[in-house]
Amino acid sequence: MEERNARGAISAQEPKSSVTQLTATEPAKSLPYLSGLLVLYRKEMSDHIRSRRFLIVLALIVLTSCASVYGAISGLSAASSETLENIFLKLFTTSGESIPSFTTFIALLGPFVGLTLGFDAINSERAEGTLNRLASQPIYRDAIINGKFLAGAVIIFMMVFAMGLITGAVGLLCMGIPPTAEEIGRIFVFLLFTSVYICFWLALSILFSVFCRHAATSAMLGIALWIFFALFMSLVVNIVVGIIYPASSIMTAGQLLDSYNFTLNLNRLSPYYLYSEAVSTIMDPTIRTTNLVLPQQLSGAITGYLSLGQSVLLVWPHMIGLIALTAVLFALAYIGFMKREIRS
């Protein structure tokens, strides 16, 4: 009788212990991918922040930002004498006598930041043998490349918004004129555009790092595309337009309009042109269109400034284009990384 009672007590307790054990282990097994991704993200963030390369790039960006602010403040005396409207935005768009503006510096040096953070993301670890150690850990394989891109994107957003805040603070101390809510919104959208623009180059550098065996090769390919889009793209577009629409064959206004639209569409294939056009529209409320406006279209138009929402509507396709290009490049890098053998 006592043996039966003992067996009954044990059998009554067994379901409770199994339920308790399942409940205790269920949270640990529910998010294994997220835990591995967070570990790799923290590891990459630590590597970026402690690396000398990042400190050198950060120092370069700080120096160029300070130089652009100095040039803008020296040139704002002439701009403020004309009008005080949107004077805080001119801190980012005004150039000095020999110093480009803050937006020009970012358009030229932003790709350098993205390329620096990702040109050796995969191939350097493959060459050093650390990629095999990462793959041998109990984590998902795609968490490696996702963690690297996520860490680089967070670093870019932090750097861009920090530079924007520092530039705005210095301008506020020097000018003594606080920005309006409209100006703060435009600066925020500008910094958001800038972060997405640099993330495009980060995705491109990671793509080259996946398919190139050596870090020097991926770096050279990224720098070559950077120089091509920034300097030579417009020259190539002019040559192509000159072949398709020769100046001697343009006789009517319709042909001239077709030539202009074709030139504009070819230039918009460049991320540098997309970013420059979007930033100039956001930071200058007087720009009311990004296309050619005919005289009959201006008939009856009311002169004035565009609101922030209307300016964002004008450049919304530019933002979608940059995000789409970034997503396509990272998807190609993701597929290439998943198909490659990294344990050999």
PATILUM-980328 format. One record per residue (C-alpha): x, y, z; residue number from 0. Coordinates in steps of 0.05 Angstrom, whole numbers. Each point is the difference from the previous one (the first is absolute). Layout:
     xx     yy     zz num
      X      Y      Z NUM
...
This chain:
     xx     yy     zz num
      0      0      0   0
     55     47     17   1
     37    -18    -65   2
    -63     16    -40   3
     -7     67     35   4
     73     16    -14   5
     -8    -18    -73   6
    -63     43     -5   7
     35     59     32   8
     58     -7    -49   9
    -47     -6    -60  10
    -39     60     24  11
     63     41      6  12
     30    -19    -68  13
    -46     43    -44  14
     13     60     44  15
     75     -7     -4  16
     -2    -10    -76  17
    -43     62     -9  18
     45     39     45  19
     62    -22    -38  20
    -32     17    -68  21
    -21     69     25  22
     70     14     27  23
     36    -20    -64  24
    -50     30    -49  25
     24     73      6  26
     72    -22    -10  27
    -18    -36    -65  28
    -51     50    -26  29
     50     54    -23  30
     66    -35    -17  31
     10     41    -64  32
    -10     67     35  33
     48    -18     56  34
     54    -19    -50  35
    -12     62    -41  36
      7     45     62  37
     65    -34     19  38
     30     12    -69  39
    -28     71     -1  40
     34     17     66  41
     64    -32    -24  42
      0     41    -65  43
    -17     64     37  44
     57    -11     47  45
     48    -14    -58  46
    -21     63    -37  47
      4     46     60  48
     68    -26     23  49
     33     -2    -68  50
     50     53    -21  51
    -31      2    -69  52
    -67     23     29  53
     34     53     43  54
     38     27    -61  55
    -64      3    -41  56
    -37     34     58  57
     56     51      7  58
     -3     14    -74  59
    -75     11      1  60
      5     45     62  61
     55     42    -33  62
    -39      8    -65  63
    -64     17     39  64
     37     54     40  65
     30     28    -64  66
    -68      3    -34  67
    -31     33     61  68
     56     52      1  69
    -10     14    -74  70
    -76      4      9  71
      5     49     58  72
     48     44    -38  73
    -47      0    -59  74
    -64     10     40  75
     14     74     11  76
    -15     14    -73  77
    -59    -48      0  78
    -31     29     62  79
      4     70    -28  80
    -46    -22    -57  81
    -52    -38     40  82
     -8    -33     68  83
    -48    -53    -25  84
     26    -71      8  85
     66     27     25  86
     13    -63     41  87
     -5    -45    -62  88
     53     42    -34  89
     48    -23     53  90
      0    -67    -35  91
     -4     25    -72  92
     42     63     -2  93
     72     -6    -26  94
     58     44     21  95
     49     33    -47  96
     41    -63     -9  97
    -37    -51     44  98
    -59    -41    -25  99
    -64     -5     39 100
    -18    -54     50 101
    -47    -34    -50 102
     55     -1    -53 103
     50    -30     49 104
    -49    -54     20 105
    -18    -17    -72 106
     74    -10    -17 107
     26    -32     65 108
    -62    -39     20 109
     16    -57    -47 110
     70     -4     29 111
    -30    -14     69 112
    -45    -55    -26 113
     56    -32    -40 114
     47      2     59 115
    -49    -35     47 116
    -14    -59    -47 117
     54    -13    -51 118
     32    -55     42 119
    -61    -24     38 120
      2    -71    -27 121
     65    -12    -39 122
     46     23     57 123
    -31    -49     48 124
      4    -55    -52 125
     74     16    -11 126
     14      1     75 127
    -39    -64     13 128
    -48     32     49 129
    -60    -10    -46 130
      5    -75     12 131
     -2     12     75 132
    -62     43     -7 133
    -35    -52    -44 134
     18    -56     50 135
    -38     36     56 136
    -72    -19     14 137
    -29     58    -40 138
    -35      5    -66 139
     45     13    -59 140
    -37     60    -27 141
      6     34     68 142
     73     13    -17 143
    -13     45    -60 144
    -63     30     30 145
     38     18     64 146
     56     33    -40 147
    -48     42    -41 148
    -42     19     60 149
     61     22     40 150
     27     42    -58 151
    -68     32    -12 152
     -7     19     74 153
     70     30      0 154
    -18     41    -62 155
    -65     26     30 156
     35     18     65 157
     56     36    -37 158
    -45     39    -47 159
    -48     24     52 160
     56     17     48 161
     33     43    -54 162
    -66     33    -14 163
    -11     16     73 164
     71     27      8 165
     -7     43    -62 166
    -67     27     24 167
     26     14     70 168
     61     38    -27 169
    -44     40    -47 170
    -48     16     56 171
     56     25     45 172
     31     42    -55 173
    -64     29    -30 174
    -44      4     61 175
    -62    -14    -43 176
    -39    -62     21 177
    -28    -44    -56 178
    -74     -5    -13 179
    -39    -65      2 180
     -1      0    -76 181
     76      5     -3 182
      9    -55     52 183
    -44    -45    -41 184
     38     14    -63 185
     67    -13     34 186
    -27    -66     28 187
    -22    -23    -69 188
     67     22    -29 189
     38    -42     52 190
    -46    -59    -14 191
     14      5    -74 192
     74      4     15 193
     -2    -63     43 194
    -36    -39    -53 195
     48     25    -53 196
     61    -23     39 197
    -34    -67     16 198
     -5    -11    -76 199
     76      3     -4 200
      5    -45     61 201
    -43    -53    -35 202
     42      8    -63 203
     65    -10     39 204
    -27    -62     35 205
    -21    -28    -69 206
     71      9    -25 207
     27    -30     64 208
    -41    -63    -11 209
     20    -12    -72 210
     72     25      3 211
     53    -44     34 212
     46     58     19 213
    -20     62     39 214
     43     44    -45 215
    -39    -22    -61 216
    -67     16     31 217
     25     67     24 218
     26     19    -69 219
    -66    -19    -33 220
    -39     42     50 221
     45     60     -8 222
     -3     -7    -76 223
    -76      2      1 224
      1     58     49 225
     45     42    -46 226
    -40    -20    -61 227
    -67     21     28 228
     27     64     32 229
     44     25    -58 230
     -9    -37    -65 231
    -73    -19     -2 232
    -22     68    -25 233
     53     -2    -55 234
    -23    -69    -24 235
    -72     24      1 236
     17     61    -43 237
     36    -44    -50 238
    -59    -49     -5 239
    -50     57     -7 240
     43     33    -53 241
     -1    -65    -40 242
    -75    -12      6 243
    -22     72     -3 244
     51     40    -41 245
     -4     75      8 246
     -7      9    -75 247
    -62    -45     -3 248
    -39     37     55 249
    -48     46    -37 250
    -63      3     43 251
    -17     12     73 252
    -25    -72      5 253
     67    -28    -21 254
     35     45     50 255
    -47    -24     55 256
     13    -72    -19 257
     75     11      3 258
     -6     33     68 259
    -43    -56     29 260
     47    -53    -28 261
     60     35     31 262
    -36      7     67 263
    -21    -73      2 264
     71    -24    -16 265
     29     44     54 266
    -49    -27     50 267
     30    -69     -8 268
     57     27     42 269
    -10     -3     76 270
     43     63      6 271
    -47     39    -45 272
    -62    -28     35 273
     27     22     67 274
     23     68    -23 275
    -66     16    -34 276
    -41    -24     61 277
     42     39     50 278
     -2     64    -40 279
    -75     -5     -4 280
     -8    -14     75 281
     48     54     24 282
    -26     54    -47 283
    -75     15      7 284
      2     44    -63 285
     10    -62    -45 286
    -69    -19    -22 287
     14    -55    -51 288
     54    -49    -19 289
    -18     -1    -74 290
     -1     51    -56 291
    -56     51      5 292
    -28     31    -63 293
    -21     74     -2 294
    -73    -19    -11 295
      2    -42     64 296
     23     61     39 297
    -59     41    -22 298
    -43     16     60 299
     48    -32     50 300
      6     32     68 301
     70     16     23 302
     19    -25     68 303
     35    -54     40 304
    -17    -73      1 305
    -18    -31     67 306
     39    -59     27 307
    -53    -50    -19 308
     -2     25    -72 309
     76     -2     -5 310
      0    -72     27 311
    -52    -19    -53 312
     46     26    -54 313
     60    -41     23 314
    -38    -61     25 315
     17    -39    -64 316
     74     15     13 317
     -4    -30     69 318
    -36    -62    -25 319
     52     -7    -55 320
     58      2     49 321
    -34    -49     47 322
    -15    -47    -58 323
     71      3    -25 324
     26    -14     69 325
    -48    -59      9 326
     20    -30    -67 327
     74      5     14 328
     -7    -31     69 329
    -45    -55    -28 330
     54    -18    -50 331
     53      0     54 332
    -46    -42     44 333
    -12    -52    -55 334
     73     -3    -18 335
     21     -9     72 336
    -51    -55     13 337
     21    -39    -62 338
     75      3     13 339
     37    -54     38 340
     35     32     59 341
     22    -61     40 342
     51    -23    -50 343
